[in-house]
């Protein structure tokens, strides 16, 4: 159904129907309610291009993906975040645009998007400890939301993040309470802000328990299954191997489990494992009983929240910066148990 047909059904001019759907103040509330009800009943959705001409907005949200191959946002977790965000975009009449940019031309890519009116706002993912993209977008005065935070940026900005430091501190303490003293960390790239926060939580728990961190037990790289496998395999061959391993990704944890199986070690009995679980739709952590003990926080939910916050920013650009900190749930599964007596 097009605007003309909807107008004929309502007995109103196309201009009135268009203004009612686009929230113009001169349209009465009764007319607006009637028009919106008819649009829903007959499955009418405004043409985004025409709507943009009427409102001066594109009704498009942009996701600029760095083309670098070594980047934490270019992984399967990205898909679930986008799925959550897309659901909210659709509810508010927004479309989504993906574009890539070389790491050296990120600022040019953002400026181009806004200057030609291609997007109303952008989502920034995978922030580094010192994230220059935030400074660029703040200088531009452009609407944006960050999935994560950047420790090195003092200026206010909108973000939604999981409490990575607290969740990994709690997970480490859980292992300490089980009697583990040789606790390894298989982390993401530590120039990424989330990974640095997880490392900080891990170290804080060790320090409070009077345990000295061992550099041999702390690894950092892109979070792939192969990475988890290689690091766990190498650690199992140490003279004094870990009795427990904290892993920053469920994907890497699968590699850890594979390495332990190959070494003849049983997860949960010989070596305890805790993973961060993004509650991915296609990679569930078991059914009734979780396979891995995990710090769980839904990345799809984070996508939904980020989309809502960005649309609020687009509608109210002068509002103070808003933030949302999500707490991860510690879910106990079959991958943890008391520390084995090796001495």
Phi and psi restraints in degrees (value plus and minus 20) as a CYANA .aco file:
   2 UNK   PHI    -124.7   -84.7
   2 UNK   PSI     157.2   197.2
   3 UNK   PHI     -82.3   -42.3
   3 UNK   PSI     -58.9   -18.9
   4 UNK   PHI     -81.8   -41.8
   4 UNK   PSI     -64.7   -24.7
   5 UNK   PHI     -84.6   -44.6
   5 UNK   PSI     -61.8   -21.8
   6 UNK   PHI     -83.7   -43.7
   6 UNK   PSI     -60.0   -20.0
   7 UNK   PHI     -81.9   -41.9
   7 UNK   PSI     -61.0   -21.0
   8 UNK   PHI     -85.2   -45.2
   8 UNK   PSI     -60.4   -20.4
   9 UNK   PHI     -81.8   -41.8
   9 UNK   PSI     -60.4   -20.4
  10 UNK   PHI    -102.5   -62.5
  10 UNK   PSI     -37.5     2.5
  11 UNK   PHI      51.4    91.4
  11 UNK   PSI      10.7    50.7
  12 UNK   PHI    -143.2  -103.2
  12 UNK   PSI     141.6   181.6
  13 UNK   PHI     -91.0   -51.0
  13 UNK   PSI     136.4   176.4
  14 UNK   PHI     -82.3   -42.3
  14 UNK   PSI     -54.1   -14.1
  15 UNK   PHI     -83.9   -43.9
  15 UNK   PSI     -64.2   -24.2
  16 UNK   PHI     -84.3   -44.3
  16 UNK   PSI     -64.1   -24.1
  17 UNK   PHI     -83.0   -43.0
  17 UNK   PSI     -64.4   -24.4
  18 UNK   PHI     -81.7   -41.7
  18 UNK   PSI     -63.7   -23.7
  19 UNK   PHI     -87.6   -47.6
  19 UNK   PSI     -55.6   -15.6
  20 UNK   PHI     -84.6   -44.6
  20 UNK   PSI     -62.1   -22.1
  21 UNK   PHI     -91.8   -51.8
  21 UNK   PSI     -45.9    -5.9
  22 UNK   PHI    -118.5   -78.5
  22 UNK   PSI     -11.5    28.5
  23 UNK   PHI      55.7    95.7
  23 UNK   PSI       6.4    46.4
  24 UNK   PHI     -87.4   -47.4
  24 UNK   PSI     116.1   156.1
  25 UNK   PHI     -87.1   -47.1
  25 UNK   PSI     -43.6    -3.6
  26 UNK   PHI     -95.1   -55.1
  26 UNK   PSI     -29.0    11.0
  27 UNK   PHI    -107.7   -67.7
  27 UNK   PSI     111.0   151.0
  28 UNK   PHI     -84.7   -44.7
  28 UNK   PSI     134.8   174.8
  29 UNK   PHI     -83.0   -43.0
  29 UNK   PSI     -56.5   -16.5
  30 UNK   PHI     -84.0   -44.0
  30 UNK   PSI     -64.3   -24.3
  31 UNK   PHI     -85.6   -45.6
  31 UNK   PSI     -62.2   -22.2
  32 UNK   PHI     -80.4   -40.4
  32 UNK   PSI     -65.0   -25.0
  33 UNK   PHI     -83.0   -43.0
  33 UNK   PSI     -62.8   -22.8
  34 UNK   PHI     -83.5   -43.5
  34 UNK   PSI     -63.6   -23.6
  35 UNK   PHI     -86.5   -46.5
  35 UNK   PSI     -65.0   -25.0
  36 UNK   PHI     -84.0   -44.0
  36 UNK   PSI     -57.9   -17.9
  37 UNK   PHI     -84.6   -44.6
  37 UNK   PSI     -61.6   -21.6
  38 UNK   PHI     -87.3   -47.3
  38 UNK   PSI     -58.9   -18.9
  39 UNK   PHI     -82.8   -42.8
  39 UNK   PSI     -61.4   -21.4
  40 UNK   PHI     -86.7   -46.7
  40 UNK   PSI     -64.2   -24.2
  41 UNK   PHI     -81.0   -41.0
  41 UNK   PSI     -61.0   -21.0
  42 UNK   PHI    -118.2   -78.2
  42 UNK   PSI     -14.4    25.6
  43 UNK   PHI      49.9    89.9
  43 UNK   PSI      10.9    50.9
  44 UNK   PHI    -105.0   -65.0
  44 UNK   PSI     114.0   154.0
  45 UNK   PHI    -150.3  -110.3
  45 UNK   PSI     106.3   146.3
  46 UNK   PHI     -78.4   -38.4
  46 UNK   PSI     122.1   162.1
  47 UNK   PHI     -84.9   -44.9
  47 UNK   PSI     103.1   143.1
  48 UNK   PHI     -82.8   -42.8
  48 UNK   PSI     -54.0   -14.0
  49 UNK   PHI     -89.4   -49.4
  49 UNK   PSI     -63.3   -23.3
  50 UNK   PHI     -86.0   -46.0
  50 UNK   PSI     -59.7   -19.7
  51 UNK   PHI     -82.6   -42.6
  51 UNK   PSI     -57.7   -17.7
  52 UNK   PHI     -84.9   -44.9
  52 UNK   PSI     -59.1   -19.1
  53 UNK   PHI     -84.9   -44.9
  53 UNK   PSI     -56.0   -16.0
  54 UNK   PHI     -95.0   -55.0
  54 UNK   PSI     -55.2   -15.2
  55 UNK   PHI    -125.0   -85.0
  55 UNK   PSI     -32.0     8.0
  56 UNK   PHI      58.6    98.6
  56 UNK   PSI      -6.2    33.8
  57 UNK   PHI    -141.1  -101.1
  57 UNK   PSI     135.4   175.4
  58 UNK   PHI    -107.0   -67.0
  58 UNK   PSI     -42.6    -2.6
  59 UNK   PHI      34.4    74.4
  59 UNK   PSI      23.3    63.3
  60 UNK   PHI    -152.8  -112.8
  60 UNK   PSI     116.9   156.9
  61 UNK   PHI    -126.7   -86.7
  61 UNK   PSI     114.0   154.0
  62 UNK   PHI    -122.3   -82.3
  62 UNK   PSI     122.6   162.6
  63 UNK   PHI    -142.5  -102.5
  63 UNK   PSI      91.2   131.2
  64 UNK   PHI    -117.7   -77.7
  64 UNK   PSI      96.1   136.1
  65 UNK   PHI    -122.1   -82.1
  65 UNK   PSI      99.5   139.5
  66 UNK   PHI     -80.2   -40.2
  66 UNK   PSI     120.2   160.2
  67 UNK   PHI    -101.5   -61.5
  67 UNK   PSI     -27.5    12.5
  68 UNK   PHI     -78.1   -38.1
  68 UNK   PSI     117.8   157.8
  69 UNK   PHI     -95.5   -55.5
  69 UNK   PSI     -45.8    -5.8
  70 UNK   PHI    -121.2   -81.2
  70 UNK   PSI      67.6   107.6
  71 UNK   PHI    -173.7  -133.7
  71 UNK   PSI     112.3   152.3
  72 UNK   PHI     -86.1   -46.1
  72 UNK   PSI     -41.6    -1.6
  73 UNK   PHI    -101.5   -61.5
  73 UNK   PSI     -36.5     3.5
  74 UNK   PHI    -109.8   -69.8
  74 UNK   PSI      55.9    95.9
  75 UNK   PHI    -175.7  -135.7
  75 UNK   PSI     153.6   193.6
  76 UNK   PHI     -79.5   -39.5
  76 UNK   PSI     -43.7    -3.7
  77 UNK   PHI     -83.2   -43.2
  77 UNK   PSI     -50.1   -10.1
  78 UNK   PHI     -76.2   -36.2
  78 UNK   PSI     -59.1   -19.1
  79 UNK   PHI     -82.2   -42.2
  79 UNK   PSI     -62.0   -22.0
  80 UNK   PHI     -90.8   -50.8
  80 UNK   PSI     -57.0   -17.0
  81 UNK   PHI     -80.4   -40.4
  81 UNK   PSI     -67.3   -27.3
  82 UNK   PHI     -84.7   -44.7
  82 UNK   PSI     -57.3   -17.3
  83 UNK   PHI     -81.3   -41.3
  83 UNK   PSI     -61.9   -21.9
  84 UNK   PHI     -85.9   -45.9
  84 UNK   PSI     -63.9   -23.9
  85 UNK   PHI     -84.4   -44.4
  85 UNK   PSI     -62.2   -22.2
  86 UNK   PHI     -80.4   -40.4
  86 UNK   PSI     -56.0   -16.0
  87 UNK   PHI     -80.7   -40.7
  87 UNK   PSI     -63.8   -23.8
  88 UNK   PHI     -92.1   -52.1
  88 UNK   PSI     -58.3   -18.3
  89 UNK   PHI     -75.7   -35.7
  89 UNK   PSI     -67.2   -27.2
  90 UNK   PHI     -82.0   -42.0
  90 UNK   PSI     -59.6   -19.6
  91 UNK   PHI     -82.6   -42.6
  91 UNK   PSI     -48.7    -8.7
  92 UNK   PHI    -121.3   -81.3
  92 UNK   PSI     -12.0    28.0
  93 UNK   PHI      58.5    98.5
  93 UNK   PSI       5.2    45.2
  94 UNK   PHI    -125.5   -85.5
  94 UNK   PSI     124.8   164.8
  95 UNK   PHI    -120.6   -80.6
  95 UNK   PSI     156.7   196.7
  96 UNK   PHI    -149.5  -109.5
  96 UNK   PSI     121.7   161.7
  97 UNK   PHI    -147.5  -107.5
  97 UNK   PSI     115.9   155.9
  98 UNK   PHI    -132.9   -92.9
  98 UNK   PSI     116.5   156.5
  99 UNK   PHI    -165.4  -125.4
  99 UNK   PSI     134.3   174.3
 100 UNK   PHI    -132.6   -92.6
 100 UNK   PSI     136.7   176.7
 101 UNK   PHI    -167.9  -127.9
 101 UNK   PSI     121.3   161.3
 102 UNK   PHI     -82.6   -42.6
 102 UNK   PSI     125.7   165.7
 103 UNK   PHI     -76.0   -36.0
 103 UNK   PSI     -43.6    -3.6
 104 UNK   PHI    -109.7   -69.7
 104 UNK   PSI     -25.4    14.6
 105 UNK   PHI    -146.1  -106.1
 105 UNK   PSI       4.8    44.8
 106 UNK   PHI     -79.2   -39.2
 106 UNK   PSI     -64.9   -24.9
 107 UNK   PHI     -81.8   -41.8
 107 UNK   PSI     -62.9   -22.9
 108 UNK   PHI     -82.6   -42.6
 108 UNK   PSI     -58.3   -18.3
 109 UNK   PHI     -83.9   -43.9
 109 UNK   PSI     -64.3   -24.3
 110 UNK   PHI     -85.1   -45.1
 110 UNK   PSI     -65.3   -25.3
 111 UNK   PHI     -81.6   -41.6
 111 UNK   PSI     -59.7   -19.7
 112 UNK   PHI     -83.7   -43.7
 112 UNK   PSI     -63.2   -23.2
 113 UNK   PHI     -79.2   -39.2
 113 UNK   PSI     -65.5   -25.5
 114 UNK   PHI     -98.3   -58.3
 114 UNK   PSI     -57.4   -17.4
 115 UNK   PHI     -86.0   -46.0
 115 UNK   PSI     -54.3   -14.3
 116 UNK   PHI    -113.4   -73.4
 116 UNK   PSI      -9.8    30.2
 117 UNK   PHI      47.1    87.1
 117 UNK   PSI       6.3    46.3
 118 UNK   PHI     -94.5   -54.5
 118 UNK   PSI     -48.4    -8.4
 119 UNK   PHI    -157.4  -117.4
 119 UNK   PSI     137.3   177.3
 120 UNK   PHI    -117.0   -77.0
 120 UNK   PSI     -39.2     0.8
 121 UNK   PHI    -187.6  -147.6
 121 UNK   PSI     146.7   186.7
 122 UNK   PHI    -154.6  -114.6
 122 UNK   PSI     133.8   173.8
 123 UNK   PHI    -126.3   -86.3
 123 UNK   PSI     108.6   148.6
 124 UNK   PHI    -126.4   -86.4
 124 UNK   PSI     102.2   142.2
 125 UNK   PHI    -138.9   -98.9
 125 UNK   PSI     142.5   182.5
 126 UNK   PHI      40.8    80.8
 126 UNK   PSI      28.6    68.6
 127 UNK   PHI     -87.5   -47.5
 127 UNK   PSI     121.5   161.5
 128 UNK   PHI    -106.3   -66.3
 128 UNK   PSI     152.4   192.4
 129 UNK   PHI     -79.0   -39.0
 129 UNK   PSI     -60.4   -20.4
 130 UNK   PHI    -139.0   -99.0
 130 UNK   PSI      69.6   109.6
 131 UNK   PHI    -112.6   -72.6
 131 UNK   PSI      85.4   125.4
 132 UNK   PHI     -89.9   -49.9
 132 UNK   PSI     -45.4    -5.4
 133 UNK   PHI     -81.5   -41.5
 133 UNK   PSI     -54.1   -14.1
 134 UNK   PHI     -84.0   -44.0
 134 UNK   PSI     -63.7   -23.7
 135 UNK   PHI     -82.8   -42.8
 135 UNK   PSI     -60.5   -20.5
 136 UNK   PHI     -80.4   -40.4
 136 UNK   PSI     -69.7   -29.7
 137 UNK   PHI     -88.5   -48.5
 137 UNK   PSI     -55.1   -15.1
 138 UNK   PHI     -84.1   -44.1
 138 UNK   PSI     -62.0   -22.0
 139 UNK   PHI     -82.5   -42.5
 139 UNK   PSI     -56.7   -16.7
 140 UNK   PHI     -94.1   -54.1
 140 UNK   PSI     -39.4     0.6
 141 UNK   PHI      49.3    89.3
 141 UNK   PSI       7.2    47.2
 142 UNK   PHI    -110.0   -70.0
 142 UNK   PSI     125.5   165.5
 143 UNK   PHI     -88.4   -48.4
 143 UNK   PSI     108.3   148.3
 144 UNK   PHI    -175.4  -135.4
 144 UNK   PSI     140.9   180.9
 145 UNK   PHI    -153.7  -113.7
 145 UNK   PSI     122.8   162.8
 146 UNK   PHI    -127.9   -87.9
 146 UNK   PSI     107.9   147.9
 147 UNK   PHI    -108.2   -68.2
 147 UNK   PSI      76.3   116.3
 148 UNK   PHI      98.8   138.8
 148 UNK   PSI    -188.0  -148.0
 149 UNK   PHI    -161.1  -121.1
 149 UNK   PSI     150.0   190.0
 150 UNK   PHI    -151.4  -111.4
 150 UNK   PSI      91.7   131.7
 151 UNK   PHI     -77.0   -37.0
 151 UNK   PSI     -55.0   -15.0
 152 UNK   PHI    -103.0   -63.0
 152 UNK   PSI     -21.8    18.2
 153 UNK   PHI    -124.1   -84.1
 153 UNK   PSI     100.3   140.3
 154 UNK   PHI    -111.7   -71.7
 154 UNK   PSI     -46.1    -6.1
 155 UNK   PHI     -85.0   -45.0
 155 UNK   PSI     125.9   165.9
 156 UNK   PHI     -89.2   -49.2
 156 UNK   PSI     126.5   166.5
 157 UNK   PHI    -182.1  -142.1
 157 UNK   PSI     140.2   180.2
 158 UNK   PHI     -99.1   -59.1
 158 UNK   PSI     114.9   154.9
 159 UNK   PHI    -171.8  -131.8
 159 UNK   PSI     136.8   176.8
 160 UNK   PHI    -150.9  -110.9
 160 UNK   PSI     112.9   152.9
 161 UNK   PHI    -171.3  -131.3
 161 UNK   PSI     138.2   178.2
 162 UNK   PHI    -112.4   -72.4
 162 UNK   PSI     129.7   169.7
 163 UNK   PHI     -98.1   -58.1
 163 UNK   PSI      60.2   100.2
 164 UNK   PHI     -84.5   -44.5
 164 UNK   PSI     -61.6   -21.6
 165 UNK   PHI     -83.5   -43.5
 165 UNK   PSI     -67.7   -27.7
 166 UNK   PHI     -83.6   -43.6
 166 UNK   PSI     -61.1   -21.1
 167 UNK   PHI     -87.6   -47.6
 167 UNK   PSI     -58.0   -18.0
 168 UNK   PHI    -100.1   -60.1
 168 UNK   PSI     -46.7    -6.7
 169 UNK   PHI     -85.5   -45.5
 169 UNK   PSI     -65.1   -25.1
 170 UNK   PHI     -83.8   -43.8
 170 UNK   PSI     -61.4   -21.4
 171 UNK   PHI     -84.3   -44.3
 171 UNK   PSI     -61.9   -21.9
 172 UNK   PHI     -84.8   -44.8
 172 UNK   PSI     -61.8   -21.8
 173 UNK   PHI     -83.3   -43.3
 173 UNK   PSI     -56.3   -16.3
 174 UNK   PHI     -80.1   -40.1
 174 UNK   PSI     -62.8   -22.8
 175 UNK   PHI     -88.7   -48.7
 175 UNK   PSI     -59.3   -19.3
 176 UNK   PHI     -81.9   -41.9
 176 UNK   PSI     -61.2   -21.2
 177 UNK   PHI     -84.1   -44.1
 177 UNK   PSI     -44.6    -4.6
 178 UNK   PHI    -103.7   -63.7
 178 UNK   PSI     -18.5    21.5
 179 UNK   PHI      77.6   117.6
 179 UNK   PSI     -16.5    23.5
 180 UNK   PHI     -97.5   -57.5
 180 UNK   PSI     118.8   158.8
 181 UNK   PHI    -144.3  -104.3
 181 UNK   PSI     -47.9    -7.9
 182 UNK   PHI    -119.4   -79.4
 182 UNK   PSI      68.7   108.7
 183 UNK   PHI    -132.7   -92.7
 183 UNK   PSI     101.7   141.7
 184 UNK   PHI    -115.8   -75.8
 184 UNK   PSI     137.4   177.4
 185 UNK   PHI    -146.0  -106.0
 185 UNK   PSI      96.2   136.2
 186 UNK   PHI    -124.3   -84.3
 186 UNK   PSI      79.4   119.4
 187 UNK   PHI    -126.3   -86.3
 187 UNK   PSI     151.4   191.4
 188 UNK   PHI     -99.7   -59.7
 188 UNK   PSI    -196.0  -156.0
 189 UNK   PHI     -80.1   -40.1
 189 UNK   PSI     104.4   144.4
 190 UNK   PHI    -106.5   -66.5
 190 UNK   PSI     -11.2    28.8
 191 UNK   PHI    -106.7   -66.7
 191 UNK   PSI     -26.8    13.2
 192 UNK   PHI    -103.4   -63.4
 192 UNK   PSI     119.6   159.6
 193 UNK   PHI     -84.3   -44.3
 193 UNK   PSI     -62.1   -22.1
 194 UNK   PHI     -80.8   -40.8
 194 UNK   PSI     -58.9   -18.9
 195 UNK   PHI     -89.2   -49.2
 195 UNK   PSI     -58.6   -18.6
 196 UNK   PHI     -85.4   -45.4
 196 UNK   PSI     -58.6   -18.6
 197 UNK   PHI     -86.3   -46.3
 197 UNK   PSI     -58.6   -18.6
 198 UNK   PHI     -86.2   -46.2
 198 UNK   PSI     -61.0   -21.0
 199 UNK   PHI     -81.6   -41.6
 199 UNK   PSI     -61.3   -21.3
 200 UNK   PHI     -82.6   -42.6
 200 UNK   PSI     -60.5   -20.5
 201 UNK   PHI     -85.8   -45.8
 201 UNK   PSI     -61.6   -21.6
 202 UNK   PHI     -80.4   -40.4
 202 UNK   PSI     -68.8   -28.8
 203 UNK   PHI     -86.1   -46.1
 203 UNK   PSI     -57.1   -17.1
 204 UNK   PHI     -84.1   -44.1
 204 UNK   PSI     -61.2   -21.2
 205 UNK   PHI     -84.8   -44.8
 205 UNK   PSI     -61.5   -21.5
 206 UNK   PHI     -81.8   -41.8
 206 UNK   PSI     -65.8   -25.8
 207 UNK   PHI     -81.2   -41.2
 207 UNK   PSI     -64.1   -24.1
 208 UNK   PHI     -86.9   -46.9
 208 UNK   PSI     -43.7    -3.7
 209 UNK   PHI    -111.1   -71.1
 209 UNK   PSI     -18.0    22.0
 210 UNK   PHI      54.4    94.4
 210 UNK   PSI       4.8    44.8
 211 UNK   PHI    -124.0   -84.0
 211 UNK   PSI     115.2   155.2
 212 UNK   PHI    -107.1   -67.1
 212 UNK   PSI     108.3   148.3
 213 UNK   PHI     -86.9   -46.9
 213 UNK   PSI     122.9   162.9
 214 UNK   PHI    -127.7   -87.7
 214 UNK   PSI      96.8   136.8
 215 UNK   PHI     -75.2   -35.2
 215 UNK   PSI     -48.9    -8.9
 216 UNK   PHI     -84.5   -44.5
 216 UNK   PSI     -40.8    -0.8
 217 UNK   PHI    -121.6   -81.6
 217 UNK   PSI     -10.1    29.9
 218 UNK   PHI    -140.6  -100.6
 218 UNK   PSI      96.1   136.1
 219 UNK   PHI    -143.2  -103.2
 219 UNK   PSI     130.7   170.7
 220 UNK   PHI    -165.7  -125.7
 220 UNK   PSI     106.7   146.7
 221 UNK   PHI    -191.0  -151.0
 221 UNK   PSI    -197.8  -157.8
 222 UNK   PHI     -84.6   -44.6
 222 UNK   PSI     118.2   158.2
 223 UNK   PHI    -105.6   -65.6
 223 UNK   PSI      61.0   101.0
 224 UNK   PHI    -130.5   -90.5
 224 UNK   PSI     147.5   187.5
 225 UNK   PHI     -84.8   -44.8
 225 UNK   PSI     -60.1   -20.1
 226 UNK   PHI     -84.5   -44.5
 226 UNK   PSI     -61.1   -21.1
 227 UNK   PHI     -78.8   -38.8
 227 UNK   PSI     -68.0   -28.0
 228 UNK   PHI     -79.9   -39.9
 228 UNK   PSI     -60.6   -20.6
 229 UNK   PHI     -84.2   -44.2
 229 UNK   PSI     -69.0   -29.0
 230 UNK   PHI     -83.5   -43.5
 230 UNK   PSI     -64.3   -24.3
 231 UNK   PHI     -88.6   -48.6
 231 UNK   PSI     -61.8   -21.8
 232 UNK   PHI     -86.4   -46.4
 232 UNK   PSI     -58.4   -18.4
 233 UNK   PHI     -81.7   -41.7
 233 UNK   PSI     -63.9   -23.9
 234 UNK   PHI     -86.9   -46.9
 234 UNK   PSI     -61.1   -21.1
 235 UNK   PHI     -85.9   -45.9
 235 UNK   PSI     -55.0   -15.0
 236 UNK   PHI     -84.7   -44.7
 236 UNK   PSI     -40.5    -0.5
 237 UNK   PHI    -114.9   -74.9
 237 UNK   PSI     -19.5    20.5
 238 UNK   PHI     -86.6   -46.6
 238 UNK   PSI     134.8   174.8
 239 UNK   PHI     -80.8   -40.8
 239 UNK   PSI     -57.9   -17.9
 240 UNK   PHI    -145.1  -105.1
 240 UNK   PSI      60.3   100.3
 241 UNK   PHI     -91.8   -51.8
 241 UNK   PSI     143.1   183.1
 242 UNK   PHI     -92.3   -52.3
 242 UNK   PSI     131.0   171.0
 243 UNK   PHI    -116.9   -76.9
 243 UNK   PSI     -29.2    10.8
 244 UNK   PHI    -169.9  -129.9
 244 UNK   PSI     129.7   169.7
 245 UNK   PHI    -154.7  -114.7
 245 UNK   PSI     107.8   147.8
 246 UNK   PHI    -115.9   -75.9
 246 UNK   PSI     110.4   150.4
 247 UNK   PHI    -144.3  -104.3
 247 UNK   PSI     113.1   153.1
 248 UNK   PHI    -100.0   -60.0
 248 UNK   PSI     -20.5    19.5
 249 UNK   PHI    -171.9  -131.9
 249 UNK   PSI     119.7   159.7
 250 UNK   PHI     -81.1   -41.1
 250 UNK   PSI     -53.3   -13.3
 251 UNK   PHI     -84.2   -44.2
 251 UNK   PSI     -66.7   -26.7
 252 UNK   PHI     -87.0   -47.0
 252 UNK   PSI     -52.6   -12.6
 253 UNK   PHI     -83.8   -43.8
 253 UNK   PSI     -51.8   -11.8
 254 UNK   PHI     -83.6   -43.6
 254 UNK   PSI     -59.0   -19.0
 255 UNK   PHI     -86.1   -46.1
 255 UNK   PSI     -56.8   -16.8
 256 UNK   PHI     -82.3   -42.3
 256 UNK   PSI     -65.9   -25.9
 257 UNK   PHI     -80.8   -40.8
 257 UNK   PSI     -59.9   -19.9
 258 UNK   PHI     -82.2   -42.2
 258 UNK   PSI     -62.7   -22.7
 259 UNK   PHI     -85.1   -45.1
 259 UNK   PSI     -60.7   -20.7
 260 UNK   PHI     -84.8   -44.8
 260 UNK   PSI     -61.4   -21.4
 261 UNK   PHI     -81.1   -41.1
 261 UNK   PSI     -63.0   -23.0
 262 UNK   PHI     -84.6   -44.6
 262 UNK   PSI     -49.0    -9.0
 263 UNK   PHI    -107.6   -67.6
 263 UNK   PSI     -18.0    22.0
 264 UNK   PHI      55.1    95.1
 264 UNK   PSI       2.2    42.2
 265 UNK   PHI    -124.8   -84.8
 265 UNK   PSI     120.5   160.5
 266 UNK   PHI    -118.3   -78.3
 266 UNK   PSI     104.5   144.5
 267 UNK   PHI     -87.7   -47.7
 267 UNK   PSI     109.5   149.5
 268 UNK   PHI      77.3   117.3
 268 UNK   PSI     -43.3    -3.3
 269 UNK   PHI    -129.0   -89.0
 269 UNK   PSI     -76.4   -36.4
 270 UNK   PHI    -106.1   -66.1
 270 UNK   PSI     -58.7   -18.7
 271 UNK   PHI    -159.1  -119.1
 271 UNK   PSI     107.2   147.2
 272 UNK   PHI    -109.0   -69.0
 272 UNK   PSI     125.2   165.2
 273 UNK   PHI    -153.8  -113.8
 273 UNK   PSI     111.6   151.6
 274 UNK   PHI    -141.6  -101.6
 274 UNK   PSI     111.7   151.7
 275 UNK   PHI    -138.7   -98.7
 275 UNK   PSI     138.0   178.0
 276 UNK   PHI    -107.8   -67.8
 276 UNK   PSI     106.6   146.6
 277 UNK   PHI    -130.7   -90.7
 277 UNK   PSI      95.0   135.0
 278 UNK   PHI    -103.0   -63.0
 278 UNK   PSI     -12.2    27.8
 279 UNK   PHI      35.1    75.1
 279 UNK   PSI      29.3    69.3
 280 UNK   PHI     -87.9   -47.9
 280 UNK   PSI     122.0   162.0
 281 UNK   PHI     -85.7   -45.7
 281 UNK   PSI     -48.5    -8.5
 282 UNK   PHI    -126.6   -86.6
 282 UNK   PSI     -19.4    20.6
 283 UNK   PHI    -157.8  -117.8
 283 UNK   PSI      49.8    89.8
 284 UNK   PHI     -96.4   -56.4
 284 UNK   PSI     126.0   166.0
 285 UNK   PHI    -105.9   -65.9
 285 UNK   PSI      49.1    89.1
 286 UNK   PHI      56.6    96.6
 286 UNK   PSI    -192.9  -152.9
 287 UNK   PHI    -131.0   -91.0
 287 UNK   PSI    -122.6   -82.6
 288 UNK   PHI     -86.4   -46.4
 288 UNK   PSI     -61.9   -21.9
 289 UNK   PHI    -131.4   -91.4
 289 UNK   PSI      99.9   139.9
 290 UNK   PHI     -80.2   -40.2
 290 UNK   PSI     121.1   161.1
 291 UNK   PHI     -87.4   -47.4
 291 UNK   PSI     -68.2   -28.2
 292 UNK   PHI    -127.6   -87.6
 292 UNK   PSI     118.0   158.0
 293 UNK   PHI     -85.0   -45.0
 293 UNK   PSI     114.4   154.4
 294 UNK   PHI    -169.7  -129.7
 294 UNK   PSI     132.7   172.7
 295 UNK   PHI    -111.4   -71.4
 295 UNK   PSI      92.1   132.1
 296 UNK   PHI    -128.7   -88.7
 296 UNK   PSI     109.7   149.7
 297 UNK   PHI    -170.4  -130.4
 297 UNK   PSI     101.1   141.1
 298 UNK   PHI     -90.2   -50.2
 298 UNK   PSI      99.1   139.1
 299 UNK   PHI     -93.7   -53.7
 299 UNK   PSI     -45.8    -5.8
 300 UNK   PHI     -85.6   -45.6
 300 UNK   PSI     -63.1   -23.1
 301 UNK   PHI     -81.8   -41.8
 301 UNK   PSI     -60.5   -20.5
 302 UNK   PHI     -79.9   -39.9
 302 UNK   PSI     -57.7   -17.7
 303 UNK   PHI     -83.7   -43.7
 303 UNK   PSI     -61.0   -21.0
 304 UNK   PHI     -84.1   -44.1
 304 UNK   PSI     -65.4   -25.4
 305 UNK   PHI     -84.7   -44.7
 305 UNK   PSI     -63.3   -23.3
 306 UNK   PHI     -81.1   -41.1
 306 UNK   PSI     -61.6   -21.6
 307 UNK   PHI     -82.5   -42.5
 307 UNK   PSI     -65.2   -25.2
 308 UNK   PHI     -81.0   -41.0
 308 UNK   PSI     -64.4   -24.4
 309 UNK   PHI     -85.9   -45.9
 309 UNK   PSI     -57.8   -17.8
 310 UNK   PHI     -87.5   -47.5
 310 UNK   PSI     -61.7   -21.7
 311 UNK   PHI     -84.6   -44.6
 311 UNK   PSI     -57.6   -17.6
 312 UNK   PHI     -80.5   -40.5
 312 UNK   PSI     -61.5   -21.5
 313 UNK   PHI     -84.2   -44.2
 313 UNK   PSI     -61.5   -21.5
 314 UNK   PHI     -81.2   -41.2
 314 UNK   PSI     -60.4   -20.4
 315 UNK   PHI     -97.7   -57.7
 315 UNK   PSI     -43.9    -3.9
 316 UNK   PHI    -157.2  -117.2
 316 UNK   PSI      51.9    91.9
 317 UNK   PHI     -83.6   -43.6
 317 UNK   PSI     -40.5    -0.5
 318 UNK   PHI    -112.3   -72.3
 318 UNK   PSI     -24.5    15.5
 319 UNK   PHI     -83.8   -43.8
 319 UNK   PSI     132.3   172.3
 320 UNK   PHI     -81.0   -41.0
 320 UNK   PSI     136.5   176.5
 321 UNK   PHI     -80.7   -40.7
 321 UNK   PSI     122.5   162.5
 322 UNK   PHI    -138.0   -98.0
 322 UNK   PSI     125.5   165.5
 323 UNK   PHI    -155.0  -115.0
 323 UNK   PSI     135.2   175.2
 324 UNK   PHI    -162.1  -122.1
 324 UNK   PSI      96.4   136.4
 325 UNK   PHI    -126.6   -86.6
 325 UNK   PSI      99.2   139.2
 326 UNK   PHI    -116.9   -76.9
 326 UNK   PSI     116.2   156.2
 327 UNK   PHI    -113.3   -73.3
 327 UNK   PSI     113.6   153.6
 328 UNK   PHI    -101.8   -61.8
 328 UNK   PSI     125.6   165.6
 329 UNK   PHI    -113.8   -73.8
 329 UNK   PSI     114.3   154.3
 330 UNK   PHI    -108.5   -68.5
 330 UNK   PSI      91.9   131.9
 331 UNK   PHI    -125.8   -85.8
 331 UNK   PSI     101.9   141.9
 332 UNK   PHI    -108.8   -68.8
 332 UNK   PSI     104.4   144.4
 333 UNK   PHI    -143.2  -103.2
 333 UNK   PSI    -177.8  -137.8
 334 UNK   PHI    -108.2   -68.2
 334 UNK   PSI     -13.9    26.1
 335 UNK   PHI    -117.7   -77.7
 335 UNK   PSI     -17.4    22.6
 336 UNK   PHI    -146.9  -106.9
 336 UNK   PSI     131.0   171.0
 337 UNK   PHI    -186.3  -146.3
 337 UNK   PSI     158.7   198.7
 338 UNK   PHI     -78.1   -38.1
 338 UNK   PSI     131.0   171.0
 339 UNK   PHI     -84.0   -44.0
 339 UNK   PSI     113.5   153.5
 340 UNK   PHI     -89.1   -49.1
 340 UNK   PSI     127.9   167.9
 341 UNK   PHI    -106.3   -66.3
 341 UNK   PSI      82.3   122.3
 342 UNK   PHI    -122.2   -82.2
 342 UNK   PSI     -19.7    20.3
